[in-house]
Amino acid sequence: MSSFDIKQLRKSDFPACAKEALLRIEQLLIGRAGPSNKQLDLAIDIISEFVFCEVDRRSGRRGAGLSPLQELQLTDIICDYLSACTNETTKNTVFLSLFGGMESQRRLKILSILASMAVSASSTPVLLAVGVWLQQMGCSSPQSLQLVENVIRDHFYLNTSNQKALRSLANTAPQFVSNFITAVTELYKPDAQGVKKLPPKNLLEIVTSWVYSNPTLCMSAQLNPAALPSGSIPMAAVTPLAGLIHWCALAPLYIDEGTDIEIEELTVPVKRIKIEGEIPSVVKTVPQISLTEAELYIKLHLGVLHSLRAGRRTHGPPTAVNAQHLASLTPIVQAHAHQLLKKGIKLQNDEKLQDCLDRIGQAVQVALANGCVYGNINNLLAAMDVLPENRLLRIIIKAHQQNI
């Protein structure tokens, strides 16, 4: 791109210049041999000046940046560009050039707005690009956690009318959903100090629906490698299975296991034959059963076990669950057991603790039996061996120690 092209961009005001800039960035970055350093630098300058309006034509800093209206205009432009782009590599190349570094909180804010809009509209092209971004940034990175927290705030804290659309994302954008759940489990991750971090119930319901209805979902980011720019270093996709095992195993310790059933009123029209001249029938209310949190975690636990079975690798080493991540459950459970002992409670008689240990044993057994665990399995078995006494755990540990 010549200096003449830059001058042409400067003749247009925002948002027209941003729309044209995306096409110029694509021309600079996409090519058989890959962009030169000069082309990369020019693309960075165009992004900063014409897309995010962070600098002026003299490379001076702009204090105000984009207004809230301009931010919405920009997200609409980026969404239109991604939706029109038919080549996955091109799309991800441009998207990562826009949001790859993410030192800027302003850009992260715009990306959060874009991701939230894509969730609302079920925009598959945008969500898949965001999924690649989460993976390349690392699902546990501060930037990824901040973006996911913003999406949760917008869609999962209050009862919303778009639950059906949210549930459908597992089918339309599975790679995004897989990486999203991985980040969510990192965001709501209990620690050994006894800090309880539980996901809001609306989020738990959707995650349970996703995992339970699609056993291969958690492996989606690994089964469908991202189409990245030439020369890029692909970051390994981490499945959410270990984090979900943490959720399900610790749920009995953190929530009330009561069996009270919540009833939600669902209004549906009465179906009957229409008679000419008749006044329309009054809508009647039908009770709809909503699972309690305890029941949701039971259902999620079953979905995780099915996912572990589906995660069996026929070729290559296992990649589903890190042994170290599973072993990190031990100090959390031990800390809880210590509190019970201080209260004079016998660990073998505490139903919640035994339920927790049973779920750990079931998950570890299914994961090991299906060859899903990578890392130091000996250390995992050793960590499980110091957990409070549980019959199922003892059987599993003994069986696998004999096989190693």
Rosetta blueprint (number, residue, H / E / L):
1 M L
2 S L
3 S H
4 F H
5 D H
6 I H
7 K H
8 Q H
9 L H
10 R H
11 K L
12 S L
13 D L
14 F L
15 P L
16 A H
17 C H
18 A H
19 K H
20 E H
21 A H
22 L H
23 L H
24 R H
25 I H
26 E H
27 Q H
28 L H
29 L H
30 I L
31 G L
32 R L
33 A L
34 G L
35 P L
36 S L
37 N H
38 K H
39 Q H
40 L H
41 D H
42 L H
43 A H
44 I H
45 D H
46 I H
47 I H
48 S H
49 E H
50 F H
51 V H
52 F L
53 C L
54 E L
55 V E
56 D L
57 R L
58 R L
59 S L
60 G L
61 R E
62 R L
63 G L
64 A L
65 G L
66 L L
67 S L
68 P H
69 L H
70 Q H
71 E H
72 L H
73 Q H
74 L H
75 T H
76 D H
77 I H
78 I H
79 C H
80 D H
81 Y H
82 L H
83 S H
84 A H
85 C L
86 T L
87 N L
88 E H
89 T H
90 T H
91 K H
92 N H
93 T H
94 V H
95 F H
96 L H
97 S H
98 L H
99 F H
100 G L
101 G L
102 M L
103 E L
104 S L
105 Q H
106 R H
107 R H
108 L H
109 K H
110 I H
111 L H
112 S H
113 I H
114 L H
115 A H
116 S H
117 M H
118 A H
119 V H
120 S H
121 A H
122 S L
123 S L
124 T H
125 P H
126 V H
127 L H
128 L H
129 A H
130 V H
131 G H
132 V H
133 W H
134 L H
135 Q H
136 Q H
137 M H
138 G L
139 C L
140 S L
141 S L
142 P H
143 Q H
144 S H
145 L H
146 Q H
147 L H
148 V H
149 E H
150 N H
151 V H
152 I H
153 R H
154 D H
155 H H
156 F L
157 Y L
158 L L
159 N L
160 T L
161 S L
162 N L
163 Q H
164 K H
165 A H
166 L H
167 R H
168 S H
169 L H
170 A H
171 N H
172 T H
173 A L
174 P H
175 Q H
176 F H
177 V H
178 S H
179 N H
180 F H
181 I H
182 T H
183 A H
184 V H
185 T H
186 E H
187 L H
188 Y L
189 K L
190 P L
191 D L
192 A L
193 Q L
194 G L
195 V L
196 K L
197 K L
198 L L
199 P L
200 P L
201 K H
202 N H
203 L H
204 L H
205 E H
206 I H
207 V H
208 T H
209 S H
210 W H
211 V H
212 Y H
213 S H
214 N L
215 P L
216 T L
217 L H
218 C H
219 M H
220 S H
221 A H
222 Q H
223 L H
224 N L
225 P L
226 A L
227 A L
228 L L
229 P L
230 S L
231 G L
232 S L
233 I L
234 P L
235 M L
236 A L
237 A L
238 V L
239 T L
240 P L
241 L H
242 A H
243 G H
244 L H
245 I H
246 H H
247 W H
248 C H
249 A H
250 L H
251 A H
252 P H
253 L H
254 Y H
255 I L
256 D L
257 E L
258 G L
259 T L
260 D L
261 I L
262 E E
263 I E
264 E E
265 E E
266 L E
267 T E
268 V E
269 P L
270 V L
271 K L
272 R L
273 I L
274 K L
275 I L
276 E L
277 G L
278 E L
279 I L
280 P L
281 S L
282 V L
283 V L
284 K E
285 T E
286 V E
287 P E
288 Q E
289 I E
290 S E
291 L L
292 T L
293 E H
294 A H
295 E H
296 L H
297 Y H
298 I H
299 K H
300 L H
301 H H
302 L H
303 G H
304 V H
305 L H
306 H H
307 S H
308 L H
309 R H
310 A H
311 G L
312 R L
313 R L
314 T L
315 H L
316 G L
317 P L
318 P L
319 T L
320 A L
321 V E
322 N E
323 A H
324 Q H
325 H H
326 L H
327 A H
328 S L
329 L H
330 T H
331 P H
332 I H
333 V H
334 Q H
335 A H
336 H H
337 A H
338 H H
339 Q H
340 L H
341 L H
342 K H
343 K L
344 G L
345 I L
346 K L
347 L H
348 Q H
349 N H
350 D L
351 E H
352 K H
353 L H
354 Q H
355 D H
356 C H
357 L H
358 D H
359 R H
360 I H
361 G H
362 Q H
363 A H
364 V H
365 Q H
366 V H
367 A H
368 L H
369 A H
370 N L
371 G L
372 C L
373 V E
374 Y E
375 G L
376 N L
377 I H
378 N H
379 N H
380 L H
381 L H
382 A H
383 A H
384 M H
385 D H
386 V L
387 L L
388 P L
389 E L
390 N L
391 R H
392 L H
393 L H
394 R H
395 I H
396 I H
397 I H
398 K H
399 A H
400 H H
401 Q H
402 Q H
403 N H
404 I L
